[in-house]
Structure formats: structure tokens, C-alpha cells
């Protein structure tokens, strides 16, 4: 299920964002960004609903996923 951002504590969201940044890997573009800059970019993408926090009840875990990776049945 998609979790609304206002239902997540600041500390929990920060942890999810850091995990997402580390999972996504290394920069290969023209610019390298600090962890803090990446963190702000991810927050902007969350607010813009390009990526989402999703909770998996079977795994009892939450993660950030790109919109295209969310099953259509839970996007609505």
C-alpha cells in the first residue's frame, strides 16, 4: 500500500530516503551530488509524486519506489 507522507515520522522518512539513495547506486552523470543534496532531491520527488513510500504488509517493511514500479492496483 502507498503510505501518505504525512503519516511518516521525520526520522523514519529520513531513513527510507537514505536507504533509497544507497540502493540506487552511484552517480554516472556530469555532476556528483552530496548525500544531503540527493536527500533534498528525493524529498522533492516524493512531494511531486514521482516516487512513493510503499508498505509491504507481508514483509512488514516500507521502501521508496519509483512510480512505474508500483503495481497499478495500489496506485489509486
Backbone bond lengths (Angstrom), bond angles and torsions (degrees), N, CA, C in turn:
res aa  C-N    CA-C-N  psi(-1)  N-CA   C-N-CA  omega(-1)  CA-C   N-CA-C  phi
1 X - - - 1.424 - - 1.523 109.58 -
2 X 1.323 116.37 145.31 1.454 121.76 176.73 1.528 108.06 -78.22
3 X 1.323 116.44 132.16 1.462 121.90 -177.80 1.531 109.08 -103.24
4 X 1.332 118.00 123.87 1.470 120.33 176.79 1.531 110.76 -62.07
5 X 1.320 116.58 141.56 1.462 120.88 -177.29 1.521 112.68 -60.08
6 X 1.326 117.56 -31.90 1.464 119.56 -178.34 1.527 112.79 -73.55
7 X 1.316 117.39 -4.93 1.465 122.22 177.62 1.527 112.53 -98.22
8 X 1.333 116.97 3.20 1.467 122.02 -176.01 1.527 109.02 -115.25
9 X 1.322 116.84 131.57 1.469 119.92 178.04 1.531 109.79 -66.16
10 X 1.314 115.62 157.10 1.463 120.59 178.99 1.517 112.93 -58.84
11 X 1.333 115.97 -41.80 1.468 119.97 179.77 1.524 111.71 -65.94
12 X 1.331 115.79 -42.12 1.468 119.50 179.74 1.521 110.35 -64.92
13 X 1.337 116.79 -42.20 1.461 120.28 179.60 1.523 110.54 -64.09
14 X 1.319 117.07 -42.20 1.468 120.50 178.54 1.523 110.80 -59.90
15 X 1.324 117.31 -41.05 1.464 121.00 177.96 1.520 112.34 -65.33
16 X 1.324 116.40 -41.07 1.470 120.25 178.29 1.525 110.96 -65.32
17 X 1.328 116.56 -40.54 1.466 120.29 179.28 1.525 110.25 -64.71
18 X 1.324 117.17 -44.21 1.466 119.69 179.41 1.528 110.99 -62.14
19 X 1.325 116.78 -42.88 1.467 120.69 178.40 1.526 110.26 -61.70
20 X 1.325 117.62 -40.73 1.461 122.03 179.31 1.526 110.48 -63.89
21 X 1.324 116.87 -45.06 1.468 121.08 179.97 1.526 110.40 -60.39
22 X 1.315 116.54 -46.95 1.465 120.30 -178.90 1.526 111.61 -66.81
23 X 1.321 117.46 -36.32 1.461 121.88 179.54 1.522 111.57 -68.37
24 X 1.338 116.59 -34.47 1.460 120.68 -176.89 1.524 112.93 -72.24
25 X 1.308 117.91 -19.23 1.464 119.94 172.13 1.509 115.02 95.57
26 X 1.313 114.01 -159.38 1.456 123.75 -171.64 1.514 111.79 -86.66
27 X 1.343 115.35 150.01 1.469 120.95 173.61 1.521 109.33 -72.98
28 X 1.312 115.81 138.99 1.458 120.03 174.45 1.523 110.91 -127.12
29 X 1.321 116.95 13.65 1.454 121.39 -179.49 1.520 111.53 -87.91
30 X 1.337 114.64 -168.37 1.457 120.59 -179.28 1.523 112.02 -72.71
31 X 1.332 116.61 -26.40 1.457 121.29 -175.92 1.519 110.76 -116.16
32 X 1.311 115.08 142.85 1.460 120.04 171.30 1.517 106.94 -102.81
33 X 1.328 116.53 140.34 1.451 121.69 -178.07 1.519 109.81 -116.94
34 X 1.328 115.15 147.87 1.459 119.74 175.58 1.525 108.92 -73.46
35 X 1.309 116.01 165.70 1.460 120.65 177.05 1.528 110.12 -59.74
36 X 1.322 116.69 -39.24 1.468 120.88 178.93 1.529 111.14 -63.88
37 X 1.337 117.77 -42.63 1.466 121.06 178.14 1.525 110.94 -64.02
38 X 1.316 116.54 -42.14 1.464 120.50 178.31 1.523 110.11 -63.28
39 X 1.330 116.29 -40.40 1.462 121.95 179.48 1.532 109.76 -58.14
40 X 1.327 116.88 -46.46 1.469 121.01 179.21 1.527 111.28 -65.00
41 X 1.325 117.55 -39.10 1.468 120.94 177.71 1.524 110.80 -61.74
42 X 1.325 116.83 -42.03 1.464 121.12 -179.85 1.519 110.20 -66.40
43 X 1.338 117.67 -42.00 1.463 120.39 177.75 1.527 110.81 -59.16
44 X 1.326 117.15 -41.69 1.469 121.17 178.55 1.525 110.72 -63.44
45 X 1.331 117.20 -40.54 1.464 120.69 178.61 1.522 111.33 -66.51
46 X 1.328 117.37 -35.32 1.466 120.81 176.64 1.527 110.41 -64.89
47 X 1.327 116.66 -45.95 1.465 120.89 179.74 1.528 110.46 -64.01
48 X 1.327 117.04 -37.57 1.465 121.89 179.68 1.529 112.55 -78.77
49 X 1.326 117.00 -2.41 1.466 123.85 -179.74 1.529 113.19 59.47
50 X 1.327 115.41 38.80 1.466 121.26 171.24 1.523 109.78 -90.18
51 X 1.328 115.37 -25.94 1.456 123.01 173.85 1.523 107.37 -134.19
52 X 1.336 116.41 160.05 1.454 120.97 -173.70 1.521 111.01 -139.64
53 X 1.333 115.06 155.14 1.457 120.92 169.25 1.521 106.33 -89.75
54 X 1.324 115.79 126.28 1.462 121.59 -178.53 1.524 108.33 -122.66
55 X 1.335 116.15 134.72 1.457 121.84 176.66 1.516 108.63 -105.38
56 X 1.328 116.13 130.42 1.459 122.54 177.44 1.526 107.80 -104.95
57 X 1.353 117.85 105.20 1.462 119.46 -177.51 1.527 113.41 -64.24
58 X 1.313 118.12 -30.11 1.467 120.86 179.30 1.529 110.71 -66.09
59 X 1.322 116.38 -40.00 1.467 121.97 179.90 1.529 112.03 -91.12
60 X 1.331 115.66 -12.31 1.465 121.92 -175.23 1.523 111.12 52.83
61 X 1.335 115.15 47.52 1.458 120.34 -179.84 1.525 110.06 -143.22
62 X 1.319 114.58 157.56 1.460 121.21 177.49 1.515 108.49 -119.33
63 X 1.319 115.47 151.91 1.455 120.38 176.41 1.519 108.76 -154.70
64 X 1.320 115.38 166.03 1.457 121.59 175.82 1.514 107.24 -99.45
65 X 1.325 115.75 131.36 1.462 120.45 179.58 1.521 109.67 -132.54
66 X 1.297 114.78 152.83 1.467 120.54 176.11 1.523 109.46 -71.90
67 X 1.309 115.17 149.36 1.463 121.05 -176.34 1.526 111.55 -52.96
68 X 1.315 116.84 -42.12 1.468 120.03 -176.76 1.529 112.87 -68.41
69 X 1.324 117.50 -14.16 1.464 120.97 179.89 1.521 113.82 -97.01
70 X 1.328 116.53 0.83 1.465 120.37 178.24 1.522 108.15 -89.79
71 X 1.324 117.80 128.79 1.470 119.04 176.37 1.525 110.44 -56.62
72 X 1.294 116.30 137.98 1.470 122.10 -176.15 1.530 111.74 -54.45
73 X 1.308 117.27 -32.86 1.463 121.18 -176.12 1.520 112.98 -64.99
74 X 1.328 118.82 -22.29 1.462 119.14 179.94 1.520 113.30 -110.29
75 X 1.323 118.81 4.95 1.458 121.20 179.21 1.521 112.09 -75.99
76 X 1.292 117.89 -27.43 1.469 120.71 -173.29 1.499 114.00 -79.47
